[in-house]
Amino acid sequence: MNEKIKEKLNNLPNKPGTYQMLDKKDRIIYVGKAKNLKKRISSYFVGAHDDKTTRLITNIEDFSFVITKTEKEAFLLELSQIKKYMPKYNIQLTDNKTYPYIEVTDDEHPIIRVTRNVNKNKRNVFGPYPNASYANEVVRLLDSIFPFRKCSKFPKKVCLYYHINQCLGPCEYEVDKKTYQTLIKKVRSFLSGNTKTFIDKFKLKMQDHSEKLEFEKAKEYKDLITAIEKTTEKQQVIFADNKNRDIINFVSYDNYISINILFMRQGRVLFSKSKIFAYYGSKEEILLTYLAQFYEQQPLPDEILLPKGYDYELYPEVFENIIFIPKRGKKTKLLDIAYENAKDHLNNNLSAYLNKENKTIYALNELEKLLGLQTIKRIDAFDNSNISGQNLVSAMVVFVNGLPDKNEYRKYRIKTVDTNDDYHIMKEVIYRRYFAVLRDDLEKPDLIIVDGGLAQQRAAKSVVDELNLNISVIGLKKNNRHKTEAIITDSGKEIKLDKHSNLYSLLYKIQEEVHRFAISYQRNIASKQIYASILDTIPKVGKVTKNKLLKKYKNLENIKNAPREELKSMQIQEAAIDNIYLALSNYNFNKKDDIK
């Protein structure tokens, strides 16, 4: 403990607030909250600690704090600071992924769709669902049963869906609000598990078509009945009150915790989700922080059930009156199930989590020592791509605390170079990126990685120096078998990598991710050009039709396989549809281009 910290500890107040642990560069590496700042901060610098806390303490050079009126204010401030600074030892507990929901939109003529954008103001939202695939499957089922609008934009005339009774045809015919309100009530009832009425009705129709020897139509209703039964077979009714509940329990081992959430909607358990992460402090604090972050992205249920035996003093203040700690009955049995789920997840996945931790935080520590850098939190990585020297592009991916931050990824079409010249392509892209960083005051990385050897590293470094940016730049050199083998440092020194090390795993992951992202962008550009040029040669297919097709189907194979009625519903002429099918009938969809 240095003298600065000793002096500041003596002057700490016995009040609630947040504290920020700082490293040698005065960067925030950990944020915490306390009911009593003096007791909490002092506890870091006295007594013995576990290995994880010891690693944190060895990186602390200073600390700061903010006094708040209440512990709740301290907690809310802590959350905002974690979100803003993303400290190294406060890696986000949630992964910013939201669950898919099914929504009946609040339009004049609503549609049914899958959405992840859910807030308190939205009505007629159902879920969550475990994944988008399952949610899309349910939407397809609902669309076949309930005649809501299917088109994103109104056509001039009714389409196929109207003629098969899957749309009310609001593009041509008036539909009143009460009709939609009735349909929405039926959707709500259906998704609550009241499907017997629908199944009985479809069984009668199936039987009727079968008796009339209309076997194809009978099979459609049979498939519909099967889909309904499949959707609801696992959803056992536990409570008849139709409330939405999240049942939460956890298991801890050493400094790792496994949390399980059972999602109950309308009295039925839909699915469960488990999460493992490392933590500092008490289990109650880390659980509260996790739930607060989680419910920033998900709508709150009617009830949150938590296991008895813990100190939940602050929970009701954060979540108001929806926290319940049952002591007996069905709810305790659900908590037991959540406990067993959390326990099984910890037993089966802790080793994988530890391996991931080794390949992120510990690998970053290794890279810091190797390059002589005090802190590496953000890494920007670049790679160039082209097809046979044409369509030159580059891409940037960003890793924060060893994990990809896809919101920060960027794509670049090369403007000043028209040949496959990696050196000058890299100079252009690095200049464009970091001129924008300086101009717009964007976050600077602690390290820049370029995919390539000494030439690419020198190109990037020269631009960074010209812009007077104090950022280390390294290259990742590959061997003759195109495998990563060495780091090219700022000084041009080559450092061989141990292929069995955590550092190698992290660098290889970054290199593969930026390579994948660059190639994906390249292929997207190339395919659009190829598809557009082929469509240009088809008679009766004009610019408007071509853009419609590419926007909806993305590639030629999807266009070729599109049903005729679907193309007609897009207001494409019969003659143009015939020409499209004829032109694409012999096209080879397996051709591959030489992409770097």
N, C-alpha and C positions, 0 to 999 in steps of 0.2 A: 504494500500500500504506500503510495507516494505522499509527500507532505501536503500537497494541495488537497487531496481527498481527506486526509486526517483533519485538516482545519475545517473543511466544509461539513464534515460529519458532526462536529461539535456545535455547529450553528443551525442544524436542521430543525424545523418546527414539528411539534406533535399534532399535526393537522392532516386532513386527507388531501390527496393530490396525485399527480402522475410524476414519474421520474424517468429520465432518459440516460442510459449508460453510453458513454462516448469513447471512441478509440483515439489513436494518436493523431488522426486527421480531423478530430472533432466531429466525426460522423456518428450518427445514432446507430448503435448496434443492438440495443434492446430497450423496449418501452414497457413499463409496468405501472400499476396503480396501487395505492395503499390507503388504508383507513388512517394509518399513522406513519407519515413519511420518515420520521426519525428512526422508528423501530425497524421498518421494512428495509430501508437503504443500508442501515448499519449492519443488518443481519448478513449481508453479502460479504462483509469484510471481517467477520469474526467466526471462529469455530470451523469445524470440518465440513466439507461439502462433497457431493457425489461428483463423478468425473465430468458430467456435462456442465454442471454449474461452475466447476473449477475452470473449465475451458473458457466459459464466458468471462469469469472474473479476471483471468490472466490477460484478456484483451481490453479491460477497462482502464482508461487513463484519466477519466474525469466523469462527472455526472452533472446533470441539471435537473430541476424539478419545477413543477407548476402547482401552486396551492389552489384547491377548489373548496367550495362551501360544503359539499357533501360527498360521500363515497360514490353515489350514483353519478354525479358530475365527473368525478375522477375516472370512473369506468368508461363513460361515454367519450371523454377526451382521450383516454387510452386507445379506444377503438379507432378514432379518427387519426391519431398519430401513427398507429400501426399501418393503417390504410395509406397514409400519405408518404411515410418514410420507408415502409417495408424493411424494417431492420433485419439484419442477418440472423439474429437469434429469435426473431419473432416471425419466422416464415408463416405466411398466411395459412390459417388452419383450414380454410375452405379453398377449393380450386377454381372458384369463379364460374363453375358450371351450374346451370339452372336445370331443373327437371322440366320435361315437357308437360304441358297441360292441353286440354281440349277446350276450345272457346267457341261459343256461338256469338258472332260479332254483333255489336250494337248498331249496325247499319240499318237503314230504312228497309233494305232487303238483305237480311243477314246470311252469312255463310258459316259453315262449320270448318274449323281449321285447327292445326296444332300450333301452339305458341309457347314461347319461353318468357315472353314479356308479360308478367303478371303483376298487377298492383291492386291496392285496396279498392280503387274506383271502378275496376272492371267487374261487370256482372256476368252471370252465366258462364263461369269458368269451372271446369271439372278436372280433378286430378289431385296430386301429381301422378304421372305414369313412370315406370322404371326406365324406359328408354324411348327414343323417337320412333323406332321401328314398331313397337307395340302401340304407341299412340296413333301412328299413321294407319295401322291396321284397324283400330277402333273407328277412326274417322271414315275410312272407306266403308266400314259396316254401317255407320250412321248415315252416310250419304246415300247408301242404297235403300235405306228404310225411310228416311225423312226427306221430303222434297224441297230442301233449301236450295238457294242459288249456288251454282257450281262455277260460274265464270267470274274471273277477277274483274273483267271489264264487260259492260253490257254489249252484247251483239245487237244487230239491227232486228234479227228475227230469232224465234225460238230454235233451239238446236236439238240434238238427239236426246239429251236428258229429259226434255219436256215430253217427247213422244214415248219415252219408256217410263213415264210417271215418276221421275226422280228430280224434277224441278217444276215449280209452279209457273214458270215462264213470265217473270215480272218484266222482261224486256219488251213483251208485247201486250201482256194482260195485267190488269190492275189486281193487286193483292193487298188486302187490308191488314192493319196492324194486329187485329185480334187473331187472325189466322196464324201469324208467326208466334204470337204469345202462346197459343194452344200447342203449336209444334214444340216450342222450347220446353213447356211443361212436360211433354211426352219424352223429350230427350233427357230431361232431369230424372224423370221416373225410370227410364230405361237404364241410365247409368247408375242409378241407385239399386239396381238389381231386379226391378219389377219387369221381368221379360216374359213371364208366362203368357200374358195376353197376346204378345207379338208371336210367340212360338205357336200358340194354338191357332191363330189366324193364318199363319203361313203353312201349318200342317193341313188345314182345310183346303187352301189353294193348291198345295202340292198334290193332295188326293184328287181334287177336281181335274187338274191338268193330266194326271196319270190316267184317270178314267176316260178322258177324251183322247188318250194315246199321244198327248203332247209331252213326250218324255223329256225333251230338252228343257222345256219350261218348268216341268216338275223338278228336274235336277237343280235348276237355279234356286228354287225355294228350299230344296233339301240342303244345298250348300249354305244358304242363308241361315237356316236353323242351326246347322253345325257351327257356323261362325259365332252365332249368338251364344250357344252353349259353351263354346270354347272361351269366349270373353268373360263369362260369369261363373264358370265352374269352380274356380279357386277362391271366389269371394264369399266366404261364409259370413252370415250375419251374426255379430256378437252382441251388439247393442241395438235396440229398436228405436233409440232416440235420434238416429240419423246425424249425430254430431261428428265433426271432424276432430280427430285426436292424433297427436304425435306421442308415442310411448317411447321414452328414452332411458336407457341404462348403459352402464359402462363397467369396464374392468381395467385395472392398472397393474403394471409390472415394472419395477424399477422406475425410470422416468418416462415410461411410455404408457399411453392410454388408448384403449379401444372403445369407441362409442358406437352404439347401435340405435337406430331410429326405426320404429315400426310406424308406417303411415296408415292410419285408419281414416277412411272417408265414408260418410253416411253409415257409420256403424260397421263397416267392413274393413278388414286389413287388406290393403292392396299389395304392399311389398315392404321390404326392409332394406336399410342401407347401413353399412358399417364403415368406420374410418379409424385409422391408426395414426398417431403422431407423437412426437416427443414434447415434453412440457417442463416448465419451471414453476415452482410454487405449489399451491394446493390443487387437488382434483376439482373442488367446487369452482375455483377461479377459472381454471382452464375450460371447464365445461360451460360456464357462463359466457366466456369469451367466444368459444366455438359456436354456441347457440345464437349469440348476438350477430356474429358474422353470417351464420347460416340463414337467419331470418331476415337479413338485409336483402337476400336474393329470392326468398320464398315467402309466400303469404302465410301469415300466422293462422294456426288452426283454432278451433273453439277451446281446446284444452291441451296443455302439455303435462304429461304424467311423468313424475320423477321418482326414483326409489327413496325410501325412508332412510334415516340414519346419517344425513349430511346437513351441513349448515347452508341453507338457501336464503339467508337474510336479505341479500340484495336482489334476488330473482324477481319477487313480486313488484319491486320498484321499476325494473327494466321491462318486464312482460305484463305489468298490471295485474289483472285478476284471472289469468288463464293458467297459472301454475297450480297443480294439484299433486299431493303426496299421499296416495291411497295406502291404507293399512290392511285391507282385507278385500275379499271378493274377486270378481273377474279381472279387475284392473291390476291387482297385484300379480295375478297369473300372467297377464300380458307383460308386465315388467320382468317377470321371471324368464319369459321367452326372449325378451330383448337382452337380458343379462347373458343367457346362454349363447345367443347370436354374437354378442360382443366378445365373449370368452372364446368361442370357436374361431372367430375372425383373428383374434390376437394369437392364438396357438398356431393357426395355419399361415399367418401372413407377417408375423413379426420379423422373421429372418429376411423376407423380401424387403420389408421396410428398412431394416438396418443396412441391407446391401445398397438400397437406393440412397440412404443417408450418407454412406461411405463414398458413393459416387457423386455426391453433390457438395455438401458442406466440407467434408474432410478432403475431397479432391481440390476444392477451391483453396483450402489452407495450404495444401501441398504446392499448388500453382503460385500462391503468394510468396512462399519461401523460395521457390525455384527462380522467380523473376525479380525477387527483392522488392515486392510491392507490399505496402502495409495492409491494404484492403482491396479485395475484388468482389464487388457486389453485382455490377452490371457488365455484361460482355456483349459487344456488337460483333457479329461475324458476317463476312461477305464472301460471295462466290459469283463467278461469271458463267454464262452459258450461251451456246449458239448451236445452230444446226448447219453443219458444213460451212461455217464461216458466215452464215446469214442470220438475220433476226437476232442481233446481239442484245443480250439482256444481262442484268445483274440482280442480285437479291441480298437483302440483309435480314438476319434473324437476331433476336435478342434473348439472352438468358439472364435471369435475375435470381441471385442466390442459387445458381446451378440448375434452375428450371426454366423452360421456355416461356416467354411472355408473348403470345401470338398477337396480342393487340398492338404490339410495337413492330411487327414485321413490316418490311417495305420492299416494293418491287421497282426496278428501274429499266426503262428502255434507253439504250445508249444513243446519244445524240451527236457526239463529236468525232466518233470513230466509226469507220465503215469497213474495217477488216478485222480479222481475228487477232487482235493485238492486246493480249492480257494486261500488259504493262500500262498502256494508255487508257484502256477501259477501266482498270482499277483506279487510276488517278482521277478520271472523270467522276466515278461513282462516289469515291471518298470525299472529293471536293463538294459535290452536290449535297451529300448528306450533312457534312459538318459545317458547311457554310449556312445551311438551314438551321442547324443546331445553334450556331452563334447568333444568327439573325432573329430567330424566334425564341431564343432562350430556352431551348429544350434540354432535357437531362443528358449529361455527358456520360459516356461509359468509363469504367475504370480500366478496361482493356479492349483493344480492337484485334480481332483475329481475321486473317485473310486466308482463303483456301489456296495455297500455292507456296512456292519456294522463295528464294532470295529476291527474285525480280519483282514478284507481286508485293512482298513485304516492303521492299525499298520504295516502290511506287506509292503505297499507302502512307508510309512513314514520311516521305518527302512532302506530301500534301498536309499531313497533320502538323509538321514543323512549320510549313509556310503559313498556316493559320494560327500559329503560336498556341497550339493546344498541347498541354502537358499530359498526353495520353500514351501509354505504352502500346506498341503495335507488334504483333508476332505473326509469323506465317506457319502453316502446317504443311510440311513437306511430305510427299508420298514417294514410295519406292517404285521400282519397275513393275511391280504387280498391282500398282494403284492403291496400296495400303499405307495409311499414315505411319510414319516412322520417326519423325523428328520435329522439334520446334525450332524456328528461326527467330532469334531474339532481336531486340532493338538494335543491338550492335552488330548484327549479322552472324552471331555465333550460332552454331548448330548443336542442339541438345537432343541426344537420342532418347526415345521414350520406351519405358518398360511396358510391353503389351499386356502384362498381367496386373498393372497398377490401377488404382482408382482414378488417377489423373488421366491415364490413357483412355479409360472408359468415358470420362466426361468430355474430353477433347474430341474423341471419335464421334460421340453423340452429337456434339455441336456441328462438327464438320459434315456429318451425314444429313443433319436437319437442314442446313443452309444449302447443301447440294440438292436435296429433294425439293426444297422450296423454289430454287432457281430453275430446275428442270421442269417442274410443274408449271411455272409461269411461261417458260419457253414453249412447252408443248401446247399450252392454251393458246398462245399467240399464233403458233404455226398451224394448229388445227383449224382455227377460225379462218385463217387465210386460205387454207386448202378447201375447207367446206364452202366458203363464200365463192371461191373461183369455180368450183364444180357446179354450184347452184346457178352461177351466172350463165352457164352454157345450156341450161334447160329452157326450152321454149315455154312461153307463157308465165314464167316465174320472174317477176319483176323485183325491184329493190325492196318494196314494202313486204311482199310475200317472203322474200329471202330473210329479211330481218325478223319477221314473225316466226319462221321455222327455226332459225338459230337460237332465238330467245327462249322458245318453249322446249326444244328438243336437244339443244347443245351440240349434237353431232349427227353425222349422216346416217349412222346405223339406226339411231332412234327415229329419225325421219322415215327411213325405209319401213320400219316396223309399226309406224303409227297407223291406227285404224282409219279407213276412209271417212267414216262418219265424223271422226274427230277433226280431220283436216277440213271437212266441209263446214264444221261448226266454226272454223276460223275464217270463214268467208273466202276460202280458196276455190277457184273455179274447177269444175270437173276435168276440163281439158288439161289444166295445170297439174292436177293430182295424177292423171294418167301418165303425163310426161315425167313426173317425179319418180313414180314407181318404175317406169321403163328405164330411166337413166340410172337408177340406183340398184337395179336388179342384179347386175353383174359386177358391181363395185367391190373391190377387195378391201375389207375392213381390217385386215390383219397386217397391213403394210407397216413397217417400222422405219423411222428415220434415224440417221446417225446424229444423236444428240450428245453434246459435250456438257 
